[in-house]
Amino acid sequence: MALSLTKPFTFSAITTAASAQVNSDFDSLYNAFSGLEAGTSSMSKLPLDADPTSALHAVTKQYVDNIINYRRPNLKFVSPTTVDIENNTKTANETKIVFPDGTTRSVTEDTSSTNKYRRFIITSTASLVATHDSGMRSTESEANNTWYALYAVKTTDDTSKFVIVGTVTLPIQANYATLDGYFGANGWVYLGLIKNGNNEGSFDDDDIISFSQNGNMTLLSSYSTTSNNGARLTYSASTISLAYDFSTRGTGAAQIPNNVGVFLLQSRIQTPLETDTWQITRTSAPYYGIYATSKGLSVNSNWIPADITGATDVLINTAGAAAIMDIRIVGYIDKSLSGGIYPQI
């Protein structure tokens, strides 16, 4: 809708002074609308002074474009101590984050030569001012066999930057107020999980497990040729039955984080006889199971729903002699990364 303004008449009052004052006031109003019309040929092209800061403010095209053209960056494994967030714009070495208040922050950093902003180092401490280091939250430090949530967090002395901060505080509803207290309301965006240590009692217990993240799905592998994929949940060197109860959720060595909705379970059975049979079952509904004849060493992977009620045992047993058994987590679907740019809101 284009503006169309006319000055239809000149007011004539009884006194010259009154007439001049009214005409002057009308001229001021007319000039104001004339200026508005000059600024745009239609209301659809009405220019705004700035991006919105209130819920009822109009939005600019660049503000909408920032949302439409945005893709949350994936985490990238670099080494047993280091994780990057990927370059998610067409500018080399740049990562953009859209925060819950609609503001965007971008950092450009060549991670081959620096280790702040886009590069998280688990042995470092995060700093929201001055050095802008990415690392563990200031009151936390690296612990063996522990899950950590990584967040993009606004720097407090620079309105254009962010860093990556690691913490055991998971992105679930019960923790939102705590996270706001740590990082400020609208000051954080969840990026994903990392697992530090494979829970095998080896030197890998203090190493970040290598992984590949694609959206809300992450697959765990191994950085060492002497270790198995993922993290051990339970193990026995000689048993005919091995159970894992995943009803207690958290960030501990043999736990599955609360924001994991489905996990990829890997079971290994090394039987003494190739004719032995084995099975994987769940002890209550909804049931799932596999029954097979082993060939000395059997490795199977199954996607298991973590958000189920009632008994949550995964049970492996054999019909023959005792065997070496192992249950591991080798992948997962993260509910907190599903369904939106920042779906924790």
SEMI-284127 format. One record per residue: residue number from 1; chain; x, y, z of N, C-alpha, C in turn. Coordinates in pm, whole numbers. Atoms other than C-alpha are relative to their C-alpha. Layout:
REM residues N
num|cadena|n.X|n.Y|n.Z|ca.X|ca.Y|ca.Z|c.X|c.Y|c.Z
NUM|A|X|Y|Z|X|Y|Z|X|Y|Z .
...
***
This chain:
REM residues 345
num|cadena|n.X|n.Y|n.Z|ca.X|ca.Y|ca.Z|c.X|c.Y|c.Z
1|A|86|-119|0|0|0|0|89|123|0 .
2|A|-78|-122|7|160|326|-114|-71|113|73 .
3|A|58|-118|-65|110|645|82|-34|104|-105 .
4|A|41|-107|91|-81|922|-100|-55|114|85 .
5|A|35|-111|-88|-98|1257|79|-34|125|-81 .
6|A|34|-131|58|-267|1582|-19|-31|97|112 .
7|A|36|-106|-95|-324|1914|157|-129|61|-53 .
8|A|127|-30|65|-696|1960|88|-49|144|15 .
9|A|52|-136|-19|-755|2308|227|93|76|91 .
10|A|-71|-90|-91|-612|2606|408|-100|51|101 .
11|A|92|-41|-107|-771|2682|742|4|152|18 .
12|A|10|-144|-23|-892|3039|791|-78|24|129 .
13|A|64|-29|-128|-968|3141|1146|-43|146|8 .
14|A|47|-137|-18|-1128|3458|1278|116|95|16 .
15|A|-118|-85|-19|-791|3589|1383|115|-50|-85 .
16|A|-116|37|83|-476|3592|1172|95|-90|77 .
17|A|-93|79|-81|-268|3452|1458|-46|-144|12 .
18|A|53|135|-13|-497|3154|1509|10|-76|-131 .
19|A|-8|65|132|-507|3081|1137|142|-42|-31 .
20|A|-140|30|28|-128|3095|1106|48|-118|84 .
21|A|-44|108|-88|-79|2865|1406|-53|-135|-45 .
22|A|59|127|45|-321|2601|1281|64|-46|-129 .
23|A|-63|38|127|-174|2608|931|143|-47|20 .
24|A|-137|43|-29|177|2580|1074|0|-142|58 .
25|A|9|134|-57|76|2277|1281|-33|-103|-106 .
26|A|38|94|105|-87|2117|980|115|-23|-97 .
27|A|-116|14|88|220|2188|765|104|-96|61 .
28|A|-95|88|-67|439|2012|1024|-42|-146|-12 .
29|A|51|135|13|215|1707|1020|11|-49|-143 .
30|A|-8|36|141|200|1706|642|144|-32|-40 .
31|A|-140|21|35|578|1735|612|52|-133|58 .
32|A|-42|126|-61|623|1444|851|-44|-119|-85 .
33|A|50|109|82|403|1218|640|64|2|-139 .
34|A|-68|-10|129|567|1349|322|137|-65|7 .
35|A|-130|62|-18|902|1243|460|-11|-152|7 .
36|A|23|144|-5|762|899|537|-25|-56|-138 .
37|A|28|45|135|629|870|184|125|2|-87 .
38|A|-123|-8|78|963|981|42|93|-117|32 .
39|A|-87|109|-41|1134|703|236|-40|-134|-57 .
40|A|48|127|54|927|431|73|-109|23|-103 .
41|A|106|-9|100|713|380|-232|-119|-85|38 .
42|A|110|82|-48|501|125|-49|30|-42|143 .
43|A|-19|40|-139|445|6|305|86|-126|10 .
44|A|-80|122|-3|612|-325|214|150|29|-3 .
45|A|-141|-38|6|942|-135|168|34|104|106 .
46|A|-22|-96|-106|916|71|482|130|-31|73 .
47|A|-127|28|-67|1270|101|621|-11|16|151 .
48|A|-5|-8|-145|1335|39|990|140|39|44 .
49|A|-129|-50|-48|1613|187|1199|91|-112|51 .
50|A|-81|103|-63|1726|-137|1367|-78|-130|9 .
51|A|66|127|-24|1652|-503|1433|-83|9|128 .
52|A|90|-10|-115|1376|-569|1691|69|-33|131 .
53|A|-48|30|-135|1448|-566|2063|-115|-32|94 .
54|A|118|29|-81|1093|-617|2188|-88|-100|-74 .
55|A|86|102|61|838|-892|2128|-97|59|-100 .
56|A|99|-61|89|602|-646|1953|63|92|-104 .
57|A|-65|-81|101|862|-470|1737|-6|-69|-137 .
58|A|-7|56|135|854|-515|1359|141|-50|-28 .
59|A|-130|58|31|1135|-722|1209|50|47|-136 .
60|A|-61|-38|127|1377|-631|931|24|-125|-85 .
61|A|-30|112|90|1455|-844|627|127|-72|43 .
62|A|-124|66|-39|1808|-907|751|-20|-86|124 .
63|A|30|79|-119|1668|-1031|1082|-65|-132|-39 .
64|A|67|121|47|1438|-1279|906|98|-89|-77 .
65|A|-97|77|77|1717|-1384|668|98|-75|90 .
66|A|-91|65|-94|1943|-1462|964|-59|-130|53 .
67|A|66|120|-51|1686|-1714|1086|-18|-103|-110 .
68|A|30|92|110|1585|-1865|751|125|-68|-54 .
69|A|-121|52|62|1941|-1910|625|95|-67|99 .
70|A|-88|52|-105|2078|-2050|951|-9|-152|12 .
71|A|-6|141|-35|2189|-2406|1019|93|-15|119 .
72|A|-81|17|-119|2310|-2498|1364|125|-82|-35 .
73|A|-123|71|37|2676|-2608|1336|16|-131|77 .
74|A|-31|127|-65|2782|-2964|1413|132|12|77 .
75|A|-128|14|-67|3056|-3050|1659|90|-89|-84 .
76|A|-97|79|77|3375|-3193|1505|112|-47|91 .
77|A|-110|56|-79|3618|-3427|1679|133|36|-66 .
78|A|-134|-35|49|3980|-3311|1647|106|-91|61 .
79|A|-98|83|-69|4179|-3501|1910|-59|-41|135 .
80|A|53|42|-131|4136|-3668|2253|-21|114|99 .
81|A|22|-114|-89|4140|-3319|2409|-74|116|-68 .
82|A|44|-117|76|3994|-3098|2136|-121|-29|-87 .
83|A|120|7|84|3658|-3039|1965|-22|137|-62 .
84|A|35|-125|70|3568|-2773|1705|-148|4|-29 .
85|A|131|-10|65|3238|-2638|1583|26|41|-144 .
86|A|-31|-13|142|3217|-2641|1206|-29|140|-54 .
87|A|24|-121|79|3228|-2352|963|-137|-14|-67 .
88|A|136|17|53|2855|-2302|883|-47|119|-84 .
89|A|34|-109|93|2868|-1995|655|90|-13|-122 .
90|A|-83|4|121|3016|-1926|312|134|71|18 .
91|A|-127|-65|-32|3297|-1728|476|93|-101|66 .
92|A|-95|98|-53|3605|-1938|545|26|25|148 .
93|A|-32|-1|-143|3666|-2021|913|-99|78|85 .
94|A|101|-75|-76|3345|-1848|1024|-110|-93|48 .
95|A|115|71|-55|3075|-1989|1249|-99|102|54 .
96|A|107|-89|-46|2743|-1819|1316|-89|-76|97 .
97|A|95|55|-97|2518|-1881|1615|-118|97|11 .
98|A|121|-79|-28|2158|-1759|1643|-43|-33|142 .
99|A|36|20|-140|2070|-1711|2009|-151|12|18 .
100|A|145|5|-18|1721|-1751|2159|-71|135|-8 .
101|A|63|-132|13|1658|-1374|2159|1|49|-143 .
102|A|-1|-36|141|1704|-1373|1780|125|71|-45 .
103|A|-125|-65|38|2042|-1201|1789|98|-103|-55 .
104|A|-101|89|57|2329|-1349|1589|139|48|37 .
105|A|-141|-32|-22|2696|-1365|1666|83|-91|-89 .
106|A|-88|76|89|2969|-1476|1426|145|21|42 .
107|A|-143|-9|-25|3333|-1554|1487|75|-59|-118 .
108|A|-87|50|106|3604|-1600|1228|133|-36|63 .
109|A|-120|48|-69|3893|-1810|1350|59|-117|-76 .
110|A|-72|110|60|4151|-2028|1183|47|-91|113 .
111|A|-30|85|-114|4159|-2316|1431|135|-71|-12 .
112|A|-133|59|13|4490|-2439|1289|105|84|69 .
113|A|-99|-88|-60|4662|-2140|1449|-44|59|133 .
114|A|48|-54|-126|4442|-2041|1744|-90|-102|69 .
115|A|81|98|-74|4237|-2213|2010|-104|71|86 .
116|A|110|-64|-71|3955|-1981|2113|-121|7|-92 .
117|A|125|-10|76|3599|-1910|1997|-50|-138|-46 .
118|A|53|120|64|3540|-2213|1768|68|-129|46 .
119|A|-76|120|-41|3788|-2453|1934|-10|-21|150 .
120|A|13|39|-141|3707|-2626|2264|113|-93|39 .
121|A|-103|87|-54|3993|-2774|2466|-40|-36|142 .
122|A|56|46|-127|3884|-2986|2761|92|28|119 .
123|A|-93|-30|-108|4196|-2907|2963|11|149|28 .
124|A|-1|-145|-20|4135|-2530|2936|-124|44|76 .
125|A|114|-60|-69|3901|-2303|3131|-59|109|-89 .
126|A|66|-98|86|3645|-2098|2939|6|139|61 .
127|A|-1|-139|-44|3664|-1720|2958|-95|80|-87 .
128|A|97|-82|74|3375|-1491|2860|48|142|-19 .
129|A|-58|-135|15|3598|-1182|2877|146|-12|-42 .
130|A|-143|-16|30|3937|-1071|2748|53|-106|-95 .
131|A|-65|99|85|4106|-1388|2619|-98|-81|-84 .
132|A|105|72|73|3778|-1550|2505|41|-144|-31 .
133|A|-37|140|16|3907|-1902|2557|-125|-89|5 .
134|A|103|102|-8|3681|-2200|2494|53|-115|83 .
135|A|-44|109|-84|3695|-2474|2754|-106|-34|103 .
136|A|93|39|-105|3537|-2608|3072|-51|123|76 .
137|A|55|-107|-83|3309|-2388|3284|95|26|117 .
138|A|-104|-44|-92|3514|-2195|3538|11|-82|128 .
139|A|-4|78|-124|3417|-2411|3838|8|-151|-25 .
140|A|-9|142|34|3453|-2745|3656|131|-29|-71 .
141|A|-120|43|70|3749|-2942|3524|-20|-140|-56 .
142|A|11|130|65|3808|-3253|3316|-3|-113|101 .
143|A|9|120|-83|3703|-3578|3483|-7|-122|-91 .
144|A|3|123|78|3748|-3934|3357|-141|-55|-15 .
145|A|125|75|24|3456|-4126|3205|-124|83|33 .
146|A|109|-93|-29|3217|-3832|3208|-56|58|-130 .
147|A|65|-69|111|2963|-3692|2962|2|150|26 .
148|A|8|-146|-10|2980|-3317|2893|-89|56|-110 .
149|A|79|-75|99|2732|-3086|2722|80|123|-40 .
150|A|-71|-118|49|2887|-2816|2504|-101|106|-44 .
151|A|89|-112|30|2724|-2474|2470|78|113|-67 .
152|A|-50|-128|49|2788|-2166|2257|-52|106|96 .
153|A|35|-97|-104|2791|-1882|2512|49|138|-42 .
154|A|-36|-138|34|2789|-1506|2453|115|51|88 .
155|A|-100|-72|-78|3101|-1318|2556|-65|122|63 .
156|A|65|-109|-73|3021|-1044|2807|65|135|-23 .
157|A|-66|-128|27|3273|-779|2700|4|35|-148 .
158|A|3|-22|145|3215|-808|2324|-133|-52|-51 .
159|A|136|37|42|2863|-809|2179|-4|-74|-134 .
160|A|-1|69|129|2976|-983|1859|59|-140|8 .
161|A|-75|126|-9|3158|-1291|1992|-71|-101|91 .
162|A|43|107|-90|3088|-1624|2161|115|-97|19 .
163|A|-98|106|-22|3292|-1912|2305|-75|-131|24 .
164|A|61|131|-30|3228|-2285|2363|34|-37|144 .
165|A|-19|34|-141|3179|-2394|2723|-53|-141|25 .
166|A|40|135|-36|3166|-2751|2856|-43|-8|145 .
167|A|50|18|-136|2968|-2856|3165|-76|-131|11 .
168|A|81|121|-21|2800|-3160|3319|-148|34|9 .
169|A|141|-41|-7|2475|-2958|3333|-65|-22|-136 .
170|A|60|41|127|2257|-3115|3065|-113|94|-42 .
171|A|104|-91|50|2009|-2923|2843|-140|-60|12 .
172|A|135|50|-25|1689|-3050|3003|-77|107|76 .
173|A|86|-103|-56|1394|-2849|3131|37|37|144 .
174|A|-31|-24|-140|1491|-2888|3496|126|84|20 .
175|A|-127|-72|-12|1829|-2725|3426|1|137|-66 .
176|A|-3|-126|75|1723|-2420|3221|32|119|89 .
177|A|-26|-112|-91|1720|-2184|3519|146|0|44 .
178|A|-141|11|-38|2062|-2313|3624|90|50|-112 .
179|A|-79|-44|114|2202|-2259|3275|-11|151|-21 .
180|A|15|-146|6|2056|-1907|3269|86|67|106 .
181|A|-85|-55|-106|2236|-1848|3598|147|-6|-37 .
182|A|-139|13|45|2563|-1973|3449|35|102|-108 .
183|A|-36|-68|125|2548|-1796|3114|-86|121|-34 .
184|A|89|-111|30|2266|-1540|3128|-119|-46|-84 .
185|A|118|31|81|1912|-1560|2991|27|40|-145 .
186|A|-24|-20|143|1928|-1587|2610|149|7|-35 .
187|A|-143|-10|22|2304|-1617|2645|67|-130|-40 .
188|A|-61|129|31|2354|-1983|2554|-83|-78|-102 .
189|A|62|91|96|2277|-2235|2280|70|-135|12 .
190|A|-55|135|-14|2325|-2610|2323|48|-50|-136 .
191|A|-59|49|124|2551|-2774|2062|9|-152|-10 .
192|A|-11|145|6|2584|-3140|2160|76|-56|118 .
193|A|-67|72|-108|2741|-3402|2388|135|-53|-45 .
194|A|-123|76|22|3092|-3541|2416|17|-96|118 .
195|A|-28|97|-106|3204|-3846|2617|151|-5|22 .
196|A|-142|2|-35|3539|-3817|2793|32|-131|71 .
197|A|-36|129|-57|3662|-4171|2848|-93|-112|-43 .
198|A|79|114|49|3549|-4516|2733|-37|-99|110 .
199|A|42|80|-115|3507|-4665|3083|53|-143|-6 .
200|A|-61|133|7|3741|-4957|3014|116|-16|97 .
201|A|-110|9|-94|3994|-4879|3285|136|8|-66 .
202|A|-126|-12|74|4261|-4803|3026|39|147|-9 .
203|A|-45|-139|15|4452|-4489|2926|-104|85|-74 .
204|A|102|-76|72|4152|-4390|2713|-108|56|91 .
205|A|104|-50|-91|3946|-4312|3025|3|152|15 .
206|A|-7|-146|-7|4067|-3950|3009|12|64|-138 .
207|A|-2|-51|138|4034|-3907|2631|-142|17|-51 .
208|A|128|-17|68|3739|-3766|2440|-13|-110|-105 .
209|A|24|104|100|3591|-4053|2239|-25|66|-136 .
210|A|22|-57|134|3610|-3979|1867|-144|-26|-43 .
211|A|141|5|35|3270|-3916|1713|-24|70|-132 .
212|A|47|-73|118|3079|-3796|1410|-143|45|28 .
213|A|133|-55|-26|2780|-3565|1466|-61|49|-130 .
214|A|75|-48|115|2518|-3505|1199|-139|37|49 .
215|A|128|-44|-54|2229|-3296|1330|-20|-55|140 .
216|A|30|52|-134|2069|-3476|1622|54|-141|23 .
217|A|-56|135|-14|2252|-3807|1562|151|5|11 .
218|A|-145|11|-18|2602|-3889|1686|39|-147|6 .
219|A|-56|135|-7|2802|-4206|1627|137|8|65 .
220|A|-126|3|-71|3090|-4292|1858|90|-107|-60 .
221|A|-96|98|50|3403|-4466|1733|113|-13|102 .
222|A|-113|13|-91|3751|-4502|1882|120|71|-60 .
223|A|-120|-68|47|4067|-4293|1861|123|-90|12 .
224|A|-112|89|-27|4286|-4583|1969|-21|-135|-67 .
225|A|10|132|62|4363|-4909|1787|-14|-110|104 .
226|A|11|101|-106|4357|-5086|2125|-134|6|72 .
227|A|130|-16|-67|4004|-4977|2219|-114|-34|-95 .
228|A|119|27|78|3658|-5070|2104|-78|129|-22 .
229|A|82|-118|27|3400|-4829|1964|-81|40|123 .
230|A|92|-49|-101|3203|-4609|2201|50|-15|142 .
231|A|-32|7|-142|3189|-4638|2579|-65|-124|62 .
232|A|50|120|-67|3148|-4947|2795|-105|38|103 .
233|A|104|-18|-100|2826|-4964|2997|9|-106|109 .
234|A|-22|107|-98|2891|-5299|3165|80|-112|-66 .
235|A|-93|100|54|3129|-5595|3129|15|-114|100 .
236|A|-38|114|-84|3206|-5941|3262|96|-88|-78 .
237|A|-98|88|65|3503|-6165|3188|-48|-143|-8 .
238|A|52|138|5|3301|-6480|3256|-137|-3|64 .
239|A|137|6|-51|2924|-6503|3287|-90|-63|-106 .
240|A|98|49|97|2625|-6667|3126|-113|102|-20 .
241|A|106|-101|13|2406|-6357|3173|54|134|46 .
242|A|-48|-135|-32|2485|-5984|3171|-114|99|-24 .
243|A|111|-95|10|2228|-5710|3237|52|142|17 .
244|A|-29|-143|-17|2247|-5332|3201|-131|74|22 .
245|A|119|-77|-33|1987|-5107|3365|27|146|-31 .
246|A|-23|-139|38|1966|-4768|3197|-108|95|53 .
247|A|104|-85|-56|1686|-4629|3413|56|120|77 .
248|A|-65|-113|-68|1931|-4408|3608|81|77|-102 .
249|A|-61|-79|106|2026|-4131|3368|92|106|59 .
250|A|-90|-104|-49|2306|-3876|3398|127|7|-82 .
251|A|-125|-21|71|2665|-3795|3305|112|-91|49 .
252|A|-100|90|-56|2844|-4076|3491|56|-99|-99 .
253|A|-76|91|86|3072|-4344|3352|-88|-98|-76 .
254|A|85|102|62|2801|-4604|3283|-143|49|-15 .
255|A|134|-57|14|2507|-4367|3242|-23|52|-141 .
256|A|41|-60|126|2315|-4239|2943|-65|134|33 .
257|A|53|-132|-36|2243|-3863|2951|-151|10|-20 .
258|A|146|-13|0|1882|-3754|3012|-56|52|-131 .
259|A|50|-56|126|1854|-3572|2678|18|-96|-118 .
260|A|-8|102|105|1928|-3892|2479|-133|-73|-7 .
261|A|128|66|16|1604|-4031|2339|9|-142|-49 .
262|A|-24|134|55|1736|-4335|2150|150|-21|-2 .
263|A|-144|25|4|2075|-4499|2183|31|-127|-76 .
264|A|-47|116|76|2270|-4743|1970|84|-87|92 .
265|A|-65|93|-92|2363|-5036|2192|77|-104|-80 .
266|A|-80|106|62|2640|-5273|2093|30|-107|104 .
267|A|-27|111|-91|2667|-5615|2257|104|-91|-63 .
268|A|-104|93|46|2967|-5844|2232|-1|-122|89 .
269|A|-7|126|-73|2974|-6208|2334|110|-85|-61 .
270|A|-105|90|46|3286|-6420|2309|-21|-134|69 .
271|A|37|129|-59|3169|-6777|2365|112|-102|-18 .
272|A|-106|101|12|3396|-7071|2425|-28|-105|-107 .
273|A|36|100|100|3205|-7293|2182|-77|64|-115 .
274|A|67|-59|115|3094|-7204|1831|-144|-46|-14 .
275|A|138|50|9|2774|-7403|1880|-92|63|104 .
276|A|84|-64|-102|2653|-7193|2174|-102|93|-64 .
277|A|101|-98|42|2337|-6989|2132|-4|113|102 .
278|A|7|-114|-89|2284|-6645|2278|-121|84|-37 .
279|A|112|-87|28|2008|-6388|2302|15|134|71 .
280|A|8|-133|-60|1955|-6019|2372|-148|30|19 .
281|A|141|-26|-25|1627|-5930|2536|-17|121|91 .
282|A|37|-99|-101|1450|-5663|2735|-99|-68|93 .
283|A|71|80|-99|1288|-5779|3057|-147|34|13 .
284|A|143|-31|-5|950|-5608|3012|-39|77|-126 .
285|A|47|-68|120|733|-5448|2744|40|148|4 .
286|A|-2|64|132|803|-5303|2498|122|-89|-17 .
287|A|-106|98|11|1008|-5611|2422|78|19|-130 .
288|A|-78|17|122|1288|-5650|2174|97|-113|27 .
289|A|-88|112|-24|1515|-5943|2123|65|-54|-126 .
290|A|-71|68|108|1763|-6131|1909|42|-136|53 .
291|A|-40|136|-39|1825|-6504|1922|81|-57|-116 .
292|A|-86|45|109|2112|-6657|1728|100|-102|47 .
293|A|-111|90|-28|2391|-6910|1708|129|77|-23 .
294|A|-122|-80|9|2727|-6750|1777|108|-74|-79 .
295|A|-115|55|71|3050|-6804|1590|128|36|76 .
296|A|-118|-32|-80|3297|-6768|1872|-6|141|56 .
297|A|14|-140|-43|3270|-6387|1883|-115|61|-78 .
298|A|114|-63|65|2940|-6215|1811|-12|146|45 .
299|A|19|-142|-29|2894|-5838|1789|-128|44|-69 .
300|A|126|-46|57|2549|-5691|1738|-33|140|49 .
301|A|39|-136|-35|2414|-5337|1735|-150|16|-17 .
302|A|144|-19|2|2056|-5236|1812|-34|139|51 .
303|A|49|-128|-50|1880|-4901|1842|-103|-27|109 .
304|A|83|25|-117|1715|-4894|2186|-66|131|45 .
305|A|64|-121|-51|1453|-4642|2305|37|25|145 .
306|A|-41|-31|-137|1588|-4472|2616|-115|55|82 .
307|A|111|-62|-71|1262|-4296|2705|-117|-97|13 .
308|A|107|96|-23|1059|-4599|2810|-18|-18|150 .
309|A|30|12|-142|891|-4661|3140|8|-145|46 .
310|A|-7|135|-53|904|-4962|3369|144|-50|3 .
311|A|-133|58|-6|1197|-5201|3381|78|35|-127 .
312|A|-81|-43|114|1481|-5091|3156|128|-83|-13 .
313|A|-116|87|14|1720|-5385|3170|18|-46|-144 .
314|A|-41|73|119|1903|-5497|2860|72|-124|49 .
315|A|-54|126|-52|1986|-5862|2915|62|-80|-114 .
316|A|-66|91|94|2237|-6079|2728|26|-130|73 .
317|A|-35|128|-62|2266|-6449|2801|29|-104|-105 .
318|A|-33|111|89|2395|-6768|2649|-67|-127|51 .
319|A|59|129|-38|2255|-7119|2649|109|-101|33 .
320|A|-109|93|-25|2598|-7270|2700|85|42|117 .
321|A|-94|-31|-107|2908|-7210|2909|17|151|15 .
322|A|-24|-142|-26|3012|-6878|3059|85|61|-110 .
323|A|-67|-69|109|3143|-6619|2816|44|139|43 .
324|A|-35|-141|-17|3311|-6278|2796|-112|82|-62 .
325|A|112|-81|49|3032|-6021|2760|26|149|25 .
326|A|-26|-144|-3|3031|-5650|2698|-122|71|-58 .
327|A|107|-83|54|2752|-5390|2652|51|143|-8 .
328|A|-58|-132|25|2844|-5052|2502|-103|93|-63 .
329|A|75|-99|76|2690|-4730|2377|90|51|-112 .
330|A|-81|-40|115|2813|-4648|2026|-68|107|-85 .
331|A|67|-107|72|2565|-4383|1916|-128|40|72 .
332|A|122|-47|-65|2255|-4183|2011|-68|108|-83 .
333|A|80|-110|54|1977|-3949|1901|-25|97|115 .
334|A|9|-103|-103|1978|-3623|2098|-132|76|-14 .
335|A|130|-67|5|1626|-3497|2176|13|152|1 .
336|A|-15|-144|-14|1755|-3149|2259|51|67|-127 .
337|A|-43|-57|128|1882|-3105|1903|-101|-29|-110 .
338|A|101|36|98|1561|-3216|1733|-105|109|-11 .
339|A|121|-79|20|1292|-2999|1579|14|150|-1 .
340|A|-7|-145|5|1433|-2648|1564|143|50|5 .
341|A|-132|-63|-5|1722|-2402|1560|55|-10|141 .
342|A|-38|11|-143|1736|-2389|1940|-119|-62|72 .
343|A|123|64|-45|1473|-2646|2041|-18|-9|151 .
344|A|20|4|-144|1537|-2613|2414|-97|108|47 .
345|A|93|-109|-38|1312|-2303|2411|-143|-51|-4 .
***
